Amino acid sequence: MAQEEGGSLSEARARVGALHGITDLAQKLLFYDRWALDYDQDVAALQYRAPRLAVDCLMQALPGPPNAALILDVACGTGLVAAEVRPS
């Protein structure tokens, strides 16, 4: 895990922990609305790897070379997967 810088890692962990405790849909949506300001910072502090892992799986499933594929990301989340799949 990343080293803690100014409490950001512990704060990110606390936010994720709090999120898992919310069962009411309206409260969960409100939580995500408020978290949006810190979300990118938190996933960086947590070294969030799910987008990279998703792209690795996708690339294995493609029938041809990855650079020949057309991939449409239809607003299915944060855009982190699209950022990983985009050619550098």
DSSP file (Angstrom, degrees, kcal/mol; ACC not computed):
  #  RESIDUE AA STRUCTURE BP1 BP2  ACC     N-H-->O    O-->H-N    N-H-->O    O-->H-N    TCO  KAPPA ALPHA  PHI   PSI    X-CA   Y-CA   Z-CA
    1    1 A M              0   0    0      0, 0.0    45,-0.1     0, 0.0    46,-0.1   0.000 360.0 360.0 360.0 159.3    0.0    0.0    0.0
    2    2 A A        -     0   0    0     43,-0.7     2,-0.2     1,-0.1    43,-0.0  -0.285 360.0-103.3 -66.3 153.8    1.0    3.6   -0.4
    3    3 A Q        -     0   0    0      1,-0.1     2,-0.3     6,-0.0    -1,-0.1  -0.550  44.0 -99.2 -76.9 147.7    2.7    5.4    2.4
    4    4 A E        -     0   0    0     -2,-0.2     2,-0.5     4,-0.1    -1,-0.1  -0.515  38.5-170.9 -71.8 127.6    0.5    7.8    4.3
    5    5 A E  S >  S-     0   0    0     -2,-0.3     3,-2.0     1,-0.1     4,-0.1  -0.957  71.6 -26.3-121.8 110.0    1.0   11.4    3.2
    6    6 A G  T 3  S-     0   0    0     -2,-0.5    -1,-0.1     1,-0.3    -2,-0.0   0.786 117.6 -61.7  60.1  28.8   -0.8   14.0    5.4
    7    7 A G  T 3> S+     0   0    0      1,-0.0     4,-2.7     3,-0.0    -1,-0.3   0.459 104.1 126.6  81.0  -0.2   -3.4   11.5    6.5
    8    8 A S  H <> S+     0   0    0     -3,-2.0     4,-2.5     1,-0.2     5,-0.2   0.882  72.2  48.6 -63.7 -37.8   -4.7   10.9    3.0
    9    9 A L  H  > S+     0   0    0      2,-0.2     4,-2.6     1,-0.2    -1,-0.2   0.940 114.3  44.8 -66.8 -45.9   -4.3    7.1    3.1
   10   10 A S  H  > S+     0   0    0      1,-0.2     4,-2.1     2,-0.2    -2,-0.2   0.882 114.4  50.1 -66.1 -35.9   -6.1    6.8    6.4
   11   11 A E  H  X S+     0   0    0     -4,-2.7     4,-2.4     2,-0.2    -2,-0.2   0.909 110.7  49.3 -67.0 -41.1   -8.8    9.2    5.3
   12   12 A A  H  X S+     0   0    0     -4,-2.5     4,-2.4    -5,-0.2     5,-0.2   0.925 111.5  48.9 -63.4 -44.2   -9.3    7.2    2.1
   13   13 A R  H  X S+     0   0    0     -4,-2.6     4,-2.6     1,-0.2    -1,-0.2   0.905 110.6  51.4 -61.4 -40.7   -9.5    4.0    4.0
   14   14 A A  H  X S+     0   0    0     -4,-2.1     4,-2.5     2,-0.2    -1,-0.2   0.904 109.4  49.9 -64.0 -41.2  -12.0    5.6    6.4
   15   15 A R  H  X S+     0   0    0     -4,-2.4     4,-2.4     2,-0.2    -2,-0.2   0.930 112.1  47.0 -64.1 -44.5  -14.2    6.8    3.5
   16   16 A V  H  X S+     0   0    0     -4,-2.4     4,-1.9     1,-0.2    -2,-0.2   0.918 112.7  50.3 -63.8 -41.7  -14.2    3.3    1.9
   17   17 A G  H  X S+     0   0    0     -4,-2.6     4,-0.7     1,-0.2    -1,-0.2   0.908 110.8  48.9 -61.1 -42.0  -15.0    1.7    5.2
   18   18 A A  H >< S+     0   0    0     -4,-2.5     3,-0.9     1,-0.2     4,-0.4   0.897 107.3  56.1 -64.4 -40.1  -17.9    4.2    5.8
   19   19 A L  H >< S+     0   0    0     -4,-2.4     3,-1.6     1,-0.3    -1,-0.2   0.902 101.9  55.8 -58.9 -42.6  -19.2    3.5    2.3
   20   20 A H  H 3< S+     0   0    0     -4,-1.9    -1,-0.3     1,-0.3    -2,-0.2   0.730 103.5  56.7 -65.4 -20.6  -19.5   -0.3    3.0
   21   21 A G  T << S+     0   0    0     -3,-0.9     2,-0.6    -4,-0.7    -1,-0.3   0.548  85.0  95.2 -86.7  -6.5  -21.6    0.4    6.0
   22   22 A I    <   +     0   0    0     -3,-1.6    -4,-0.0    -4,-0.4    -3,-0.0  -0.757  37.3 162.8 -91.1 120.7  -24.3    2.4    4.1
   23   23 A T        +     0   0    0     -2,-0.6     2,-0.4     5,-0.0    -1,-0.2   0.653  48.2  93.4-107.3 -22.4  -27.3    0.2    3.0
   24   24 A D     >  -     0   0    0      1,-0.1     4,-2.4     2,-0.0     5,-0.2  -0.613  69.1-143.8 -76.5 126.1  -29.8    3.0    2.2
   25   25 A L  H  > S+     0   0    0     -2,-0.4     4,-2.7     1,-0.2     5,-0.2   0.900  98.3  50.4 -58.7 -45.8  -29.7    3.8   -1.5
   26   26 A A  H  > S+     0   0    0      1,-0.2     4,-2.1     2,-0.2    -1,-0.2   0.908 112.7  47.2 -61.4 -41.9  -30.4    7.6   -1.0
   27   27 A Q  H  > S+     0   0    0      2,-0.2     4,-2.3     1,-0.2    -1,-0.2   0.875 111.3  51.3 -67.0 -37.1  -27.6    7.8    1.6
   28   28 A K  H  X S+     0   0    0     -4,-2.4     4,-2.5     2,-0.2    -2,-0.2   0.915 110.0  49.0 -66.5 -42.6  -25.2    5.9   -0.6
   29   29 A L  H  X S+     0   0    0     -4,-2.7     4,-2.3     2,-0.2    -2,-0.2   0.905 111.7  49.3 -62.9 -41.2  -25.9    8.2   -3.5
   30   30 A L  H  X S+     0   0    0     -4,-2.1     4,-2.2    -5,-0.2    -2,-0.2   0.904 109.3  52.8 -63.1 -41.4  -25.4   11.2   -1.3
   31   31 A F  H  X S+     0   0    0     -4,-2.3     4,-2.4     1,-0.2    -2,-0.2   0.941 110.2  47.0 -59.4 -48.1  -22.1    9.7    0.0
   32   32 A Y  H  X S+     0   0    0     -4,-2.5     4,-1.4     1,-0.2    -1,-0.2   0.885 109.4  54.6 -63.3 -38.6  -20.9    9.3   -3.6
   33   33 A D  H  < S+     0   0    0     -4,-2.3     4,-0.3     1,-0.2    -1,-0.2   0.921 114.0  41.0 -59.3 -43.2  -21.9   12.8   -4.5
   34   34 A R  H >< S+     0   0    0     -4,-2.2     3,-0.8     1,-0.2     4,-0.3   0.834 112.4  55.1 -73.7 -32.6  -19.8   14.1   -1.6
   35   35 A W  H >X S+     0   0    0     -4,-2.4     3,-1.5     1,-0.2     4,-1.4   0.713  84.7  85.5 -73.7 -20.9  -16.9   11.7   -2.3
   36   36 A A  T 3< S+     0   0    0     -4,-1.4     4,-0.5     1,-0.3    -1,-0.2   0.822  83.1  58.8 -52.8 -35.3  -16.6   12.9   -5.9
   37   37 A L  T <4 S+     0   0    0     -3,-0.8    -1,-0.3    -4,-0.3     4,-0.2   0.833 120.1  26.2 -64.6 -32.4  -14.3   15.8   -4.8
   38   38 A D  T <> S+     0   0    0     -3,-1.5     4,-2.7    -4,-0.3    -1,-0.2   0.403  93.0 101.7-109.9  -0.2  -11.8   13.4   -3.2
   39   39 A Y  H  X S+     0   0    0     -4,-1.4     4,-2.8     1,-0.2     5,-0.3   0.914  82.8  45.7 -58.2 -51.6  -12.3   10.3   -5.2
   40   40 A D  H  > S+     0   0    0     -4,-0.5     4,-1.7     1,-0.2    -1,-0.2   0.908 115.1  48.6 -60.4 -42.1   -9.3   10.5   -7.6
   41   41 A Q  H  > S+     0   0    0      1,-0.2     4,-2.3     2,-0.2    -1,-0.2   0.905 112.5  49.4 -63.0 -41.7   -7.0   11.4   -4.7
   42   42 A D  H  X S+     0   0    0     -4,-2.7     4,-2.3     2,-0.2    -2,-0.2   0.924 109.3  49.1 -67.0 -45.1   -8.4    8.5   -2.7
   43   43 A V  H  <>S+     0   0    0     -4,-2.8     5,-2.6     1,-0.2     4,-0.3   0.846 112.2  50.5 -66.6 -30.0   -8.0    5.8   -5.4
   44   44 A A  H ><5S+     0   0    0     -4,-1.7     3,-1.1    -5,-0.3    -1,-0.2   0.929 110.7  48.3 -68.4 -44.7   -4.4    7.0   -6.0
   45   45 A A  H 3<5S+     0   0    0     -4,-2.3   -43,-0.7     1,-0.3    -2,-0.2   0.860 113.9  47.2 -62.5 -35.5   -3.6    6.8   -2.3
   46   46 A L  T 3<5S-     0   0    0     -4,-2.3    -1,-0.3    -5,-0.2    -2,-0.2   0.469 108.0-126.7 -84.2  -2.1   -5.1    3.3   -2.1
   47   47 A Q  T < 5 -     0   0    0     -3,-1.1     2,-0.3    -4,-0.3    -3,-0.2   0.939  31.4-155.9  52.2  51.0   -3.2    2.2   -5.3
   48   48 A Y      < +     0   0    0     -5,-2.6    -1,-0.2     1,-0.1     4,-0.2  -0.408  21.6 174.8 -61.4 118.4   -6.6    1.1   -6.8
   49   49 A R     >  +     0   0    0     -2,-0.3     4,-2.4    -3,-0.2     3,-0.3   0.442  47.2 101.0-109.8  -2.9   -5.7   -1.5   -9.4
   50   50 A A  H  > S+     0   0    0      1,-0.2     4,-2.6     2,-0.2     5,-0.2   0.875  81.2  53.4 -56.3 -42.3   -9.2   -2.7  -10.6
   51   51 A P  H  > S+     0   0    0      0, 0.0     4,-2.0     0, 0.0    -1,-0.2   0.924 111.4  45.9 -60.0 -42.1   -9.2   -0.6  -13.8
   52   52 A R  H  > S+     0   0    0     -3,-0.3     4,-2.4     1,-0.2    -2,-0.2   0.909 113.2  49.8 -65.5 -41.5   -5.8   -2.0  -14.9
   53   53 A L  H  X S+     0   0    0     -4,-2.4     4,-2.0     2,-0.2    -1,-0.2   0.886 109.3  52.2 -64.3 -38.9   -6.9   -5.6  -14.0
   54   54 A A  H  X S+     0   0    0     -4,-2.6     4,-2.3    -5,-0.2    -1,-0.2   0.910 110.7  47.4 -62.8 -42.7  -10.1   -5.1  -16.0
   55   55 A V  H  X S+     0   0    0     -4,-2.0     4,-2.9     2,-0.2     5,-0.2   0.897 108.4  54.8 -66.9 -40.2   -8.1   -3.9  -19.1
   56   56 A D  H  X S+     0   0    0     -4,-2.4     4,-1.5     1,-0.2    -1,-0.2   0.920 111.1  45.6 -58.5 -43.4   -5.7   -6.9  -18.7
   57   57 A C  H  X S+     0   0    0     -4,-2.0     4,-1.3     2,-0.2    -2,-0.2   0.914 112.4  51.4 -65.0 -43.2   -8.8   -9.3  -18.8
   58   58 A L  H  X S+     0   0    0     -4,-2.3     4,-1.0     1,-0.2     3,-0.5   0.920 107.7  51.9 -60.1 -45.4  -10.3   -7.4  -21.7
   59   59 A M  H  < S+     0   0    0     -4,-2.9     3,-0.3     1,-0.3    -1,-0.2   0.843 107.7  52.4 -63.4 -34.0   -7.1   -7.6  -23.7
   60   60 A Q  H  < S+     0   0    0     -4,-1.5    -1,-0.3    -5,-0.2    -2,-0.2   0.795 108.8  51.7 -69.8 -27.7   -6.9  -11.4  -23.2
   61   61 A A  H  < S+     0   0    0     -4,-1.3    -1,-0.2    -3,-0.5    -2,-0.2   0.636  84.4 105.3 -85.6 -14.5  -10.4  -11.7  -24.5
   62   62 A L     <  -     0   0    0     -4,-1.0     7,-0.0    -3,-0.3    -3,-0.0  -0.430  67.4-140.6 -70.0 140.1   -9.9   -9.8  -27.7
   63   63 A P  S    S+     0   0    0      0, 0.0    -1,-0.1     0, 0.0    -4,-0.0   0.724  80.1  19.6 -74.0 -20.8   -9.7  -12.0  -30.8
   64   64 A G  S    S-     0   0    0      1,-0.2     5,-0.1     2,-0.0    -2,-0.1  -0.536 111.0 -38.7-130.8-164.5   -6.9  -10.0  -32.5
   65   65 A P    >   -     0   0    0      0, 0.0     3,-2.1     0, 0.0     4,-0.4  -0.387  54.0-126.0 -63.9 139.2   -4.2   -7.5  -31.6
   66   66 A P  G >  S+     0   0    0      0, 0.0     3,-1.4     0, 0.0    -2,-0.0   0.831 107.8  60.0 -57.0 -34.2   -5.4   -4.9  -29.0
   67   67 A N  G 3  S+     0   0    0      1,-0.3     0, 0.0     3,-0.0     0, 0.0   0.622 101.1  56.6 -73.0  -8.8   -4.5   -2.0  -31.2
   68   68 A A  G <  S+     0   0    0     -3,-2.1    -1,-0.3     2,-0.0     2,-0.2   0.507  88.5 100.6 -93.7  -6.5   -6.9   -3.2  -33.8
   69   69 A A    <   -     0   0    0     -3,-1.4     2,-0.6    -4,-0.4    -7,-0.0  -0.529  62.3-146.6 -84.4 144.5   -9.9   -3.2  -31.5
   70   70 A L        -     0   0    0     -2,-0.2     2,-0.5     2,-0.0    -2,-0.0  -0.959  22.3-172.0-105.3 121.9  -12.6   -0.6  -31.3
   71   71 A I        -     0   0    0     -2,-0.6     2,-0.6    11,-0.0    -2,-0.0  -0.961  10.9-158.7-121.9 129.0  -13.8   -0.2  -27.7
   72   72 A L        -     0   0    0     -2,-0.5     2,-0.8     2,-0.0    -2,-0.0  -0.930   1.7-161.2-109.0 120.5  -16.7    1.9  -26.6
   73   73 A D        -     0   0    0     -2,-0.6     2,-1.4     1,-0.0    -2,-0.0  -0.889   9.7-161.7 -99.7 106.7  -16.9    2.9  -22.9
   74   74 A V        -     0   0    0     -2,-0.8    -2,-0.0     1,-0.1    -1,-0.0  -0.528  54.5 -77.6 -97.3  69.4  -20.5    3.9  -22.4
   75   75 A A  S    S+     0   0    0     -2,-1.4    -1,-0.1     1,-0.2    -2,-0.0   0.869  78.6 152.6  45.5  50.2  -20.4    6.0  -19.3
   76   76 A C        -     0   0    0      0, 0.0     2,-0.3     0, 0.0    -1,-0.2   0.109  62.9 -46.3 -98.9  22.1  -20.1    2.9  -17.1
   77   77 A G  S    S-     0   0    0      1,-0.1    -2,-0.0     3,-0.0     0, 0.0  -0.968 100.3 -18.0 157.2-137.8  -18.3    4.5  -14.2
   78   78 A T  S    S-     0   0    0     -2,-0.3    -1,-0.1     1,-0.0    -3,-0.0   0.618  76.0-114.9 -85.7 -15.7  -15.4    6.9  -13.4
   79   79 A G  S  > S+     0   0    0      3,-0.0     4,-2.1     4,-0.0     5,-0.1   0.428  82.1 120.9  91.7  -0.4  -13.5    6.6  -16.7
   80   80 A L  H  > S+     0   0    0      2,-0.2     4,-1.3     1,-0.2     5,-0.1   0.851  74.2  49.4 -67.0 -34.0  -10.5    5.0  -15.1
   81   81 A V  H  > S+     0   0    0      2,-0.2     4,-2.1     1,-0.2     3,-0.2   0.927 109.7  51.1 -69.1 -44.2  -10.8    1.9  -17.3
   82   82 A A  H  > S+     0   0    0      1,-0.2     4,-1.7     2,-0.2    -2,-0.2   0.888 107.7  53.9 -59.3 -38.7  -11.1    4.0  -20.4
   83   83 A A  H  < S+     0   0    0     -4,-2.1    -1,-0.2     1,-0.2    -2,-0.2   0.855 110.3  47.1 -63.8 -34.8   -7.9    5.9  -19.3
   84   84 A E  H  < S+     0   0    0     -4,-1.3    -2,-0.2    -3,-0.2    -1,-0.2   0.835 114.1  46.0 -75.1 -33.1   -6.1    2.5  -19.0
   85   85 A V  H  < S+     0   0    0     -4,-2.1    -2,-0.2    -5,-0.1    -1,-0.2   0.725  88.6 103.5 -83.7 -22.0   -7.2    1.2  -22.4
   86   86 A R  S  < S-     0   0    0     -4,-1.7     2,-0.0    -5,-0.2    -3,-0.0  -0.347  84.8-104.1 -62.1 136.0   -6.5    4.4  -24.3
   87   87 A P              0   0    0      0, 0.0    -1,-0.1     0, 0.0    -2,-0.1  -0.359 360.0 360.0 -61.7 140.9   -3.3    4.2  -26.4
   88   88 A S              0   0    0     -4,-0.1    -2,-0.1    -3,-0.1    -3,-0.0   0.466 360.0 360.0 -75.1 360.0   -0.4    6.1  -24.7
